[in-house]
């Protein structure tokens, strides 16, 4: 679980200079650059203000012919962050609501009306 407060915030709401740096972590757990406001995912940068990655998915890593939504090369987690996570900016994962630590790679293929 991630706290909604920046990493450098204490329970009193004050920032400790020992803990603060130019980077803090946001709700995805990624580093946010204080100057640009962008989140670094390893493969590319994400703009929370736009709700999009700033560059295309490297090699369309998650694109599947049977799933048109997977071809959106700038989307974060298939535009559904309540159901999916994107840990590195390349592939989206489905996580279990009952066990948030249990995640699997989604193929994006629809079987019998259900998305795998």
C-alpha positions in Angstrom: 0.0 0.0 0.0 1.1 3.5 -0.7 0.3 6.5 1.3 -1.3 9.5 -0.4 1.1 11.9 1.2 4.5 12.6 -0.4 7.3 10.4 1.0 8.9 13.4 2.6 5.8 14.3 4.6 5.6 13.4 8.3 2.4 12.7 10.2 2.4 16.3 11.3 2.3 17.4 7.7 5.8 19.0 7.9 8.6 18.1 5.5 11.8 16.9 7.0 14.9 18.1 5.2 16.6 14.8 6.0 13.9 12.9 4.1 13.1 15.3 1.2 14.9 15.3 -2.1 14.1 16.5 -5.6 12.1 13.3 -6.1 9.2 12.0 -4.2 6.9 9.0 -4.9 3.3 9.2 -6.0 0.5 6.7 -5.7 2.0 4.4 -8.3 5.2 4.2 -6.3 7.3 5.8 -9.0 9.6 8.7 -8.6 8.1 12.1 -9.4 10.5 14.8 -10.5 9.8 18.0 -8.6 10.9 20.3 -11.5 8.9 18.7 -14.3 6.1 17.0 -12.3 6.7 13.8 -14.4 6.8 10.3 -13.1 9.6 8.0 -14.2 8.6 4.4 -14.9 11.9 3.1 -16.2 10.9 2.7 -19.8 9.3 6.1 -20.2 7.9 9.2 -18.4 4.2 9.6 -17.4 2.3 12.9 -17.0 -0.3 12.7 -14.3 -1.7 16.0 -15.5 -2.4 14.6 -18.9 -3.1 11.0 -17.7 -0.8 9.7 -20.5 2.8 8.6 -21.1 4.8 11.2 -23.0 6.4 8.7 -25.4 5.0 5.6 -27.2 5.1 2.1 -25.6 8.6 0.8 -26.5 8.0 -1.8 -29.3 4.3 -1.8 -28.5 5.2 -4.4 -25.9 1.6 -5.0 -24.8 -0.2 -4.7 -28.2 -2.3 -7.7 -29.3 -4.2 -7.9 -32.6 -7.4 -9.2 -30.8 -7.5 -6.2 -28.4 -7.7 -2.7 -30.1 -7.3 -0.9 -26.7 -3.9 -2.4 -26.3 -2.7 -0.4 -29.4 -3.1 2.9 -27.5 0.6 3.4 -27.2 0.4 6.4 -24.7 -2.2 4.9 -22.3 -1.4 4.1 -18.7 -2.8 0.7 -17.6 -5.3 0.4 -20.5 -6.9 3.7 -19.3 -8.3 1.7 -16.3 -6.0 2.2 -13.3 -8.7 0.8 -11.0 -8.2 -2.7 -12.5 -4.7 -2.6 -14.0 -1.2 -1.5 -13.0 1.7 -0.7 -15.2 4.9 -1.2 -13.2 7.5 -0.2 -15.8 5.7 1.6 -18.7 5.8 -1.5 -20.9 3.2 -4.0 -19.8 0.0 -3.8 -17.8 -0.9 -6.3 -15.1 -4.2 -7.4 -13.6 -4.2 -7.4 -9.8 -6.5 -9.2 -7.5 -8.7 -7.0 -5.4 -8.8 -9.6 -2.6 -4.9 -9.9 -2.7 -3.2 -6.8 -4.0 0.2 -8.6 -4.0 -1.2 -11.1 -6.6 -0.8 -9.8 -10.1 -0.5 -11.4 -13.5 0.3 -10.2 -17.0 -2.8 -9.8 -19.1 -2.7 -11.0 -22.7 -5.5 -8.6 -23.6 -7.3 -11.5 -25.4 -11.1 -11.8 -24.8 -12.3 -15.3 -24.1 -16.0 -16.0 -23.9 -16.7 -12.3 -23.3 -14.2 -12.0 -20.5 -10.8 -10.2 -20.8 -7.9 -12.5 -20.0 
